[in-house]
Amino acid sequence: METRTAGVLTGILSVVCLGLIFSAVYPLTTSEPHAASAPGERFTGSDTDAYSASGRLVVDGQVRLAFEGVVTSDGGWYQKVVDDDIVSEAYQPTANGTVYHRLSVEGSNEAERRRELITEDEDRKLVREKRNGEHVRFLEKENGTGVTQPVSGTASVFVNSLFLAGYEAKGRDPSAVTVYEPRPGWYDGRETYRITRASGTVRADTDTHVVKSANVTWDVTAPAGTYAEYALVTLLTDEPTTYRITFEFEATDSDLERPTWVVETEWA
């Protein structure tokens, strides 16, 4: 018992000593005021009636969230979202038309939870369920009356994720688009964090600030309110976390192709 206690005390003292060392080497405060995150009026999503969009969020080399979507001027839309082990697709050919869903889930518990959500909703009908081990796929229909297309909301998730960093305008191209680059530094959020190794660009309409495209990457260390805390966190944890965000938006009224799996949903 004494040996174990001595080991614990030694570990605590080691951390304390490291903290004292870093406090001497690094200031206890940041070298500049914490910058505010990018203002909401700088970057925004589009409210145009017809467009296509796609995005990916990669964390430490792993795709955590990805999507692609199309919205047409007559109210039709298609969206596919990959969220870890869940892949969801939805298609509505016209405004107020039937919405067709295909959902792929890994894990029996999650599949059962999703199944309950579908069957308990009176506006949705489970058409077919396919199981292959832990992989479950659902095909369903939904009464589309009053359904609002979700593509713009998903796109806004990626636009809002850009606000994690501040930006500096680096120029304007002939198409009235301003190019921004992310800035490293200290930021205030729910907790203070530090961004390092920031690179890439965001292209946004000069007048409306609608994001046309983004390809940015940075390392985030949190919590990191001071140089001393930043040094200790990077030494004692797996921080920093590397993020890469890509996003593409095009205002165009493209043809909306019916997914092949919709046939199974229509006639089952």
C-alpha positions in Angstrom: 0.0 0.0 0.0 2.8 2.4 0.9 4.5 1.6 -2.4 1.3 2.3 -4.3 0.7 5.6 -2.4 4.3 6.7 -3.1 3.9 6.0 -6.8 0.7 8.1 -6.9 2.3 11.0 -5.1 5.3 10.8 -7.3 3.1 11.0 -10.4 1.2 14.0 -8.9 4.5 15.8 -8.0 5.8 15.1 -11.5 2.8 16.8 -13.1 3.1 19.7 -10.6 6.8 20.1 -11.4 6.1 20.1 -15.1 3.4 22.8 -14.6 5.9 24.9 -12.7 8.5 24.5 -15.5 6.0 25.4 -18.2 4.8 28.3 -16.2 8.4 29.6 -16.1 9.0 29.0 -19.8 5.6 30.1 -21.1 3.5 33.0 -19.9 0.4 32.1 -17.8 -1.7 34.1 -20.3 -1.9 34.1 -24.0 0.3 36.5 -26.0 -2.7 38.2 -27.5 -6.4 38.6 -26.7 -8.5 35.6 -27.6 -10.0 36.3 -31.0 -13.7 35.9 -31.5 -14.9 33.3 -33.9 -15.7 34.3 -37.4 -18.7 36.6 -37.3 -22.0 35.0 -38.6 -22.4 37.7 -41.2 -19.2 36.8 -42.9 -20.1 33.3 -44.1 -23.6 32.2 -44.8 -25.5 29.6 -46.8 -27.6 30.4 -49.9 -31.4 30.8 -50.0 -31.6 30.2 -53.7 -34.3 27.8 -54.9 -32.1 25.5 -57.0 -28.6 24.3 -56.2 -26.3 21.3 -55.5 -24.0 21.0 -52.5 -21.6 18.6 -50.9 -19.3 18.5 -47.9 -17.0 16.4 -45.7 -15.8 16.7 -42.2 -12.6 14.6 -41.5 -11.3 14.3 -37.9 -7.8 12.9 -37.4 -8.0 11.2 -40.8 -11.4 9.7 -40.3 -14.6 10.8 -42.2 -17.0 11.8 -39.4 -19.7 13.4 -41.6 -20.3 13.6 -45.3 -23.2 14.7 -47.5 -24.4 15.5 -51.0 -27.6 17.0 -52.0 -29.6 18.5 -54.9 -32.6 20.9 -54.8 -34.6 21.8 -58.0 -36.7 24.8 -58.7 -39.9 22.7 -58.8 -39.4 21.5 -55.2 -37.8 18.2 -55.8 -34.7 17.2 -53.8 -32.3 14.4 -53.0 -29.9 14.0 -50.1 -27.4 11.5 -48.9 -25.8 11.7 -45.4 -23.0 9.5 -44.0 -22.7 9.9 -40.3 -20.2 7.3 -38.9 -22.0 3.9 -39.3 -25.3 5.3 -40.5 -26.0 6.1 -44.1 -29.3 7.8 -44.9 -30.8 8.7 -48.3 -34.0 10.6 -49.1 -35.7 11.6 -52.3 -38.7 13.6 -53.1 -39.4 14.0 -56.8 -41.7 17.0 -56.5 -43.0 19.4 -53.8 -45.5 17.6 -51.6 -44.9 14.3 -53.4 -44.0 11.1 -51.5 -40.7 11.1 -49.8 -38.7 7.9 -50.2 -36.0 6.9 -47.7 -33.3 4.3 -47.6 -31.4 3.9 -44.3 -28.4 1.7 -43.6 -27.5 1.0 -40.0 -24.7 -1.0 -38.3 -25.6 -2.6 -34.9 -28.7 -4.3 -33.8 -29.5 -1.9 -31.0 -29.3 1.2 -33.2 -31.3 -0.6 -35.9 -34.1 -1.4 -33.4 -34.2 2.1 -32.2 -34.5 3.4 -35.8 -37.1 0.8 -36.6 -39.3 2.1 -33.7 -38.9 5.6 -34.9 -40.2 4.6 -38.3 -43.1 2.4 -37.2 -44.3 4.8 -34.6 -44.7 7.7 -37.0 -48.1 7.6 -38.7 -46.8 9.5 -41.7 -44.2 6.9 -42.4 -44.5 3.3 -43.7 -41.8 0.7 -43.4 -41.8 -1.0 -46.8 -38.9 -3.4 -46.5 -36.3 -4.5 -44.1 -33.1 -6.3 -45.0 -30.7 -7.8 -42.5 -27.2 -9.1 -43.1 -25.6 -9.8 -39.7 -25.2 -6.5 -37.9 -26.0 -4.6 -41.0 -29.7 -3.5 -41.4 -31.2 -1.6 -44.3 -34.7 0.0 -44.2 -36.8 1.2 -47.1 -39.7 3.4 -46.2 -42.2 5.9 -47.6 -43.3 9.1 -46.0 -46.3 11.4 -46.7 -44.5 14.3 -48.3 -47.3 16.9 -47.7 -45.7 19.8 -45.8 -42.2 18.2 -45.8 -39.5 20.8 -46.0 -36.3 19.9 -47.9 -33.5 19.2 -45.5 -30.6 19.9 -47.9 -30.2 23.6 -46.9 -30.1 22.6 -43.2 -27.4 20.0 -43.7 -25.3 22.4 -45.8 -25.6 25.0 -43.0 -23.9 22.5 -40.6 -20.8 22.6 -42.8 -20.9 26.4 -43.2 -21.3 26.9 -39.5 -18.4 24.5 -38.8 -16.1 27.0 -40.5 -16.8 29.4 -37.7 -14.4 27.5 -35.5 -11.6 29.7 -36.8 -11.2 33.4 -37.7 -10.3 34.4 -41.2 -8.3 37.0 -43.1 -9.3 38.2 -46.6 -6.5 37.5 -49.1 -7.9 38.8 -52.3 -10.8 38.9 -54.8 -11.1 37.0 -58.0 -12.8 38.3 -61.2 -16.1 36.5 -60.4 -16.8 38.7 -57.4 -15.6 36.1 -54.9 -13.4 36.9 -51.9 -10.8 34.4 -50.8 -10.3 33.9 -47.1 -7.6 32.0 -45.2 -8.0 30.7 -41.6 -6.0 32.3 -38.9 -4.2 30.4 -36.1 -4.6 31.7 -32.6 -6.6 31.5 -29.4 -10.3 31.4 -29.5 -13.2 31.5 -26.9 -16.0 29.0 -27.1 -17.5 26.8 -24.4 -13.8 26.5 -23.4 -10.8 28.3 -24.7 -9.0 26.5 -27.5 -6.0 27.1 -29.7 -5.8 26.6 -33.4 -2.4 25.8 -35.0 -1.2 24.7 -38.5 -4.2 26.4 -40.1 -4.2 26.3 -43.9 -6.5 26.3 -46.9 -9.1 28.7 -48.3 -12.8 29.6 -48.2 -14.3 31.3 -51.2 -17.4 33.4 -50.5 -19.5 35.8 -52.6 -18.1 39.3 -51.9 -21.5 40.9 -51.4 -23.7 38.2 -49.9 -21.0 36.2 -48.1 -22.5 33.0 -49.4 -19.9 30.3 -49.3 -19.1 28.9 -52.7 -16.4 26.4 -51.7 -14.1 25.6 -48.7 -11.1 23.4 -48.2 -9.5 24.2 -44.8 -7.6 22.2 -42.2 -6.3 23.0 -38.8 -5.2 21.5 -35.4 -7.3 22.2 -32.4 -6.0 21.9 -28.8 -8.6 22.2 -26.0 -8.7 23.3 -23.3 -5.9 25.7 -23.8 -6.4 29.0 -22.0 -2.7 29.8 -21.6 0.6 28.7 -23.0 1.2 26.6 -19.9 -2.1 24.8 -20.2 -1.5 24.3 -24.0 1.9 22.7 -23.3 0.5 20.4 -20.6 -2.5 19.3 -22.6 -0.4 18.5 -25.7 2.1 16.6 -23.4 -0.4 14.6 -21.4 -3.2 13.9 -23.9 -3.7 13.0 -27.6 -4.3 16.7 -28.4 -4.3 18.4 -30.8 -7.1 17.1 -33.0 -6.8 17.7 -36.7 -9.9 18.8 -38.6 -10.4 19.1 -42.4 -13.6 20.7 -43.8 -14.4 20.6 -47.5 -17.6 22.1 -49.0 -18.8 22.8 -52.5 -21.9 24.8 -53.5 -23.3 25.5 -57.0 -26.4 27.5 -57.7 -27.8 25.6 -60.6 -31.1 23.9 -61.6 -29.8 20.5 -62.5 -31.9 17.5 -63.4 -32.9 15.4 -60.4 -32.3 11.7 -61.2 -34.4 9.1 -59.4 -32.3 6.7 -57.4 -32.5 3.1 -58.5 -33.5 1.9 -55.0 -36.7 4.0 -55.1 -38.3 1.4 -57.5 -38.2 -1.2 -54.6 -39.9 1.4 -52.3 -42.6 2.4 -54.8 -43.8 -1.1 -55.7 -43.1 -3.2 -52.7 
